[in-house]
């Protein structure tokens, strides 16, 4: 027979937990000493291992009690149901991870996280996927739909998304600067390099995206992260300045 203290050391399960299992009838000791200390048999040690295994699979103590006490228990059905439940929980965790990443990235873009920023993310998360997909199919050709997959996403941590978020964050931190200032022009230059790297000569696609971005209603339908009009104006003016400088070989000092 195994005393409760020894069983606790052997299995890593606390004495308190073992007492609780006894209380609810899940694992009743085989006997007790004269001093009322619980004693367990090898059979009960095996049952305790089964309990911990099933608990590790996510089953509740009530479910485990029913499973171990019913010789006709449908194990296949139980395990399939538990697998389905675990997959649902995994999806919830993935969505939670994605949202948390979006909040952290918003701090990079906005410089801080406030309830106003959180409200932007809440609006994005509430967008109906079917409506968003329908709008995209209406606005873009089939070939362009593939290019949309390359757009930066606030909830992803791929290198391209992270760099775009950082660039917009830099632009936001210098939004009081002049469009032709060196710091703004450096940011815009890198943005244009990223545009070429990702979209090459797809000018019509990029122009279409920019028109959508400039429209609060359409950018919302696309589930684009909301950006202030002032920041979009600065970007547009800075880009026009950048293109003018590119056309003028004597004015490329930025």
N, C-alpha and C positions, 0 to 999 in steps of 0.2 A: 504494500500500500504506500502511496505517496502523500506525505503531509502537504498542506496547502502552501506553506512557505517554500518548500522544495519545488513544487509544481510551478509556482510563480517564477522562481529563478530559472527553471528548466525551459519555460516557454516564453518568458519575457512579459507575461500577462500579470497585471497587478493583483495583489490579494483582494483589493477592493472590487475589482472587476469580477473575480471568481466568486466572491460573496454575492455580488449582484446576480450573476448567472444562476446561483443556487436559489436566490430569492424569487426569481421569475420562473423557476422550474426548468431552465434551459440545460443546466448541468448540475445535477444533484450529487453530492458526495456519496460514495459507497458506504462510508461509516464515519463515525466521529470518535475521538479519543475520550477518555474520562474527563479530560479538561475541556471538552466540547470543541476540539480542533478538527477541522474537516480533513478527511482522508480520501484519496482518489485511487482508482484502479488503473491498470494499463489500458483497459477498454475505454475508460473515461478520458484518459490522456488522448487516445485516438479520436474520440468524439470532440474534444476541445480543439484539436488540430483541424477537424472538419469545420467546426464553427468559425474558426479564424480564417480558413480558406474561403468559405462562403461569404463571410463578412468582407473579406478583401475584394470579392467580386461585386460588392455593392448591395447585397441582400440585407434586409432589416433583420433584427433579432427575432421578431415575430415570424417572419417568413422562414428563417432558418429553423426555428422551433417546429414549425409545421412540416418543413421538408424532411427533417431528421426523424420525426415521430410517425410519419405516414409511409408505410412500406410500399404503397401503391402510388407514391408521388410521381407526377409526370415531369421528369427531369428535363426532357427535351424541350417541352413547352416553356418551362421556367427559364431555362438558359437562353432560349430564343427571345423571350420577352425581355430578359435582362440585357441582352445584347442590343436590342432595339432601343431600350432606355439609355444605355451608355452612349450609343451613337447620337441620340437626341441631345444628351448633355454635352457631348463633344462639340456638336454644332453650336450650342449656346455659348460654350467657352470660346470657340473660334470667333463668333460674332462679338463677344465681350473683348477679346484680344484685339480685334480689328478696331473697335470703337475706342479703346484705350490708346491705341497707337495714333488714331486720328486726333484725340485730345492732346497728346504729347506733341504731335506735329503742328497742331494749331498754335502751340506755345512758341514754336520756332518761327512760324509765319507771322503771328500777331505780336510776339514779344512778351505776351502774358496770357493767362487764361482767366477770363471773367465770365459772368453769367451771360453777357452779350455774345461772347464767343461760343459758349456752351449752347446757346440758343441756335446758333448757326448749324452746329453739329446735330442738334435735335431735329431741325428742319430737314437736313440732309437724310438722316436715318428714317424719317417718316415718309420719304418719297416712295410712291408705288412703283415697283420694278416694271410692271407691265406698261404703265404709262410712259416711264422713261424709255423703255425699249421701243415703244411705238413711235415716240418723238424722234428717236435716233434713226429709225428705219425710214421715217418720212423725210428727214433732213439730209441723210447721207446715202450715197450709192453703196452697193454691196461691197465694192473694193475698199471704200472708205471705212466701212464698218470694221474691217480688220485693223486699220490704222488707229481706230479709237482705242484699241486694246493697249496701245503704246502711251496713251495719255497718262500723266502723273496722277497718282491717287493718294489722298490724304491718309488713307487707312493701310497703305502698303509701305514696306521698307526696302523696296528694290532700289538700287543705286540711282537710277534716273529720277524716280519720284523724290527721293531724298534731296537730290541736287536741285530740282525745280523748287521744292519747298524752301530750301535754304536761300535760293536766289530771290524768290518773292519776299522772303523774310528780310533779306538785306535791303531790297527795294523799299519795303515798308518802313524800315528803321531810318532810311534816308529820304522819306517822302517829302520833307521840307526843303530838300535841295532842288536846285534848278535842273531841268531836264538835260541841259548841256554840261552839267558839272562832271568832272572826271570820274567821281565815284559812281554816279548814275550810269554814265556811258560804259564803264567797265562791266557793270552788272548786265546791261543790255547787250553788250558784245558777247558775253558768255551765253546769254539766253539765245541769241541768234545762232551761235555755234551749236548749242543743244538742239535747236530747231532743225538745223541742217543735218546733224548727226542722226536724229530720229526720223525725220520726215523728208529729207533730201529735197527734191524739186517739186514736192506736193504743195505748191503755192496755193492752189485753189482750195485745197482741204484746210490749210492753215488759215486762210482768209475767212473761210466759212466758220471755222471755230472761233476766230476773233470776233466776228459779227455776233455770234451766239453769246460769247462772253460779255460783250458790251450791252446785251439786252438782259436786264434782271429777270424778266419772265422766262426767256428761253434758256438762260443759264441755269435757272431753277429747275426747269423741265429736264435738263441734261444732268441734273444732280451735281453741278459744278460747285466747288466751295465758294460761298459768297465773298466777293471782294468789293471794297468801297469804290465809289465812282472816282474819287480823287486819286486813288492809287492807279486805277485803269487809265485815267487821263494822263497821269505822269508817265506811265509806261508807253502810251501811244505817242505822246510828244517826244519822249526820249528816243523812241525807235525811229521816228521821223528824222530827228536830228542825226542819229547814227547813220541812217541810210544816205542822208545828204552828205555827210562827211565821207562816206564810202564812195560817193560819186565824184567827190572833189579830192583828188590826190594830195593837194596842198593842205588839207584840213583833216589829217588823220592822227593828230597828236594825242587824242584822248586815250 
